[in-house]
Amino acid sequence: MSATTSSWTSPRPQQLTTSAAIYVDGAKVKEGALASGKAVKKGGMLNIGQEQDSVGGRFDANQAFAGSLYNLNMFNLKLSDEEVAKLYGEGTFCERVPDSYWVSNNVIIAYKDLFAVKPAGDVTFDSGESAWRHGGMHCAGGDLDEDAHKPDCWKTEEKIKYKDSGSLGYIIGDVDAAKAACYAYEKCKTLTCGVTKTGETKCEMKETFEKAKKDKKKTSYTYRC
């Protein structure tokens, strides 16, 4: 998904920063300096989850993000460590951007605006009421154990592969991570995994597990609960 912008303005003076930080689960894990004195030209295109090798084009499917993004917002000021931790909300997926940010026009791209867009391609937007499928706490205030992902529900079928007419994409890497991603994506019903020529595990996501075929190089996993 992409959004085009030519410029943005703010009623308050812009405070430039030459550093960047990465936060995981609300905590800062890395911070470093950025190059200063660089101008950002207008007429660009912001892409979320996909690298562009030219403005709005030359995409590579192998460079696409495979996973879930929720409550994605962009601000025109640097957030403090405390503000980032508050927005994370202990992983509940339910914390809202404080009202003060809206009053001060600090939110330049809001998740509510992204959620209102009809996406093109293999993309879906989750609201807080369904984000629990991705491992978070339900917004009602507690874990929905009866609906949460249960690893024991996966049935392993060695030397079996499944085929269907559609393609939901694939996951490279750990099988357990692929299972979690498949469960989070409601259309995915089964995984068919194999080893690539480079020695990596590749799991293809399938919509059904009705068409099974024997394949000594494949192992399939279906969620049977």
N, C-alpha and C positions, 0 to 999 in steps of 0.2 A: 504494500500500500504506500502511496506517496502523497505528499501535499506540497504545492508550489507556493512560494512567497517571493515578493519582490523587495519588501522592506517591512520593518515594524518600528513603531514609535512607542514611547512611554512618557507619561506626564512627569516622571521624576528623572533626575540626571542619571545617566548610565554609569555604573561602577564596573570598570574593566578588571578582569582578573587574569593572572598568568599561571594559574595552577589548576589542576584537575584532580578529582578524587573518585575512587570506586568504592561503593558500599555493597556489602553482601549481608542479607538478613538484618538490615538496619545499622550495621556496624562498618566503620571505615576499614578497608583492608589494604588500600594503596593510595598514595598521593604523590604527585610529581609536578614538575614545572612544564609549562607550555611555551612555545615560541611566541615572543611578543612583537608588536609592530606590524602584524599582518592584517590586511584589509579583507573583509568578507564582501564580495561583490553581490549585487542583486541579480535576480533572474535564475537562481538556483532551484533545486528540487530536493526536498527532504524525503528520504526513503527509510522506512522502518522495517527492519528484518531482512534487508537485501542490499548488497553492495552494487553500486552503479559505476561502470567504467567510463561512461559519458553521461551528460545531463539527461536523465530520464530514459536511459537505454543501456545496451550492451550488458545485460544481466546474465549471470551464470547460476544455474539451478544448484550447483554444488556449493555455492557461497551463500545460500539462503539460510536464514535462521529457522531452526526446527525446535519449537517449544511454545511456551505461553508467555504473553505479556499482558499484565493487568494493571489498571489504574495508572496508565502512563500519562504523565503531565510534563510540560516544559515551562520553566519559569525564566523571568528576566533578571533574576538575582541569584547569588550564590546562597544555598541553604547551609545552615549550621549543622553540626553533627547532631545536636538535639532535635532540630526540625526534621532531619532525615529519619531519625529513630522514631519520632512521633508518627510520621507518615507511614512508616513500615507497619506500625500498629501490632507488633508481636506476631506478624505473619497471618493476621486475620483476614486480609484482603478486603477489609470493610472500612478502614479509616478514610475519612474524607479530607480534602484539602481545606484548611482552616478558612473561615469566612474573611478574615483580615487580608488574605492573599487576593481574594476576588475584589474587595473594596479598593485595594491599592493597585489593581490591574497588574499584579505580578504573574498571573498565569497567561502565557501567550499561546499555548496549545493545551487544551483540556481533554481529558479522557472522555468526557461526556460528548464532546464534538466528534471524536474519533468513533465512539460507539454509535453515533447517529448516522454515520456514513455506511452505505451499502458496499461492502468490499468486493473486489474482483479477485478471482482466483481461490486458492485453497486457504482461506483465512476466515476465522470467526472471532467475534468479540463476546466476551463473557461479562455478565453483570455479577455483582457481589453475591447474588443468590445461587449462582452456579459455579463460582470459582472454587468452591470447596472440592470439586472434582480434581483439582490440581494439587491437593494436599493441604489446603488451608482450613482454618476454622470457619464454620458456617456463620453467616452474619447474625443468625438468631441467637448466637451466644454459646454454642457448644458443638462438640464433634458429633457428626451424624454417623455413628459407628455402623448403623444398619446399611448405609449407602456408601461409605468410604471404600477406597481401594483396598482389596484384600489379596495380598500376594499369594496366599494359599489356594485361591480360586483358579489359578492358571494351570491348565492341563498341558503337559509336554508330550509332543508327538514326534518322535525321531524318525527320520527318513521319510517325512511327509511334507508336502508343500501345498499351499492353497492358491487358487487362482480366481480372480473375478474380473469383470469388465472395466472397473474403474481403478484409479490409482490415488491412494491417499498419501503417498510419499514414503520415505524410509528414514531409519535412524541408523547412524554409524556409531558403534561403540558398545557400551555395556548393555547386556540383555535386560537386566532389571530396570535400567533407565528407559529402555524401549517399551517395556511393559507399562511403566507409569505413564509414558507419553501416549500410548495407545489407549489406556483407560481414560485419560484426560480428554482425548478426542472422541466424542460420543459416537462418531460414525465407525470407528475402528473396532472390529470384533476379534481379529486374530492377527498374529505376526508370523511371518515365514522368514527364518534367519539362515544365513550361510556365511562363509568366509570368503572375502574378496581375494584377488591376486596379490594384494599388498598385505594380506594377513589380518585385515580388520573384519570385525563382525558387522554385517549389514542386515538389518531387519526391515522387511517391507510390511507396511500396514495394509490390511485388507478389510473390506466391508462385510464379508460373509465367510463362513467356514463350511460352505456346502460342497464346493468342488475341490476334492482332495485328490492328489496324485502322489505316487511314490517317487522319491528322489533321495538317493543315498547321501547327497551332499547337503541336504536341508533338514532343519528342525523347525517345527511349528509350535506356537503357543496360543491357546485359545482361552478366553476368559469365560468360565462356565457357571458363574454364580448369578 
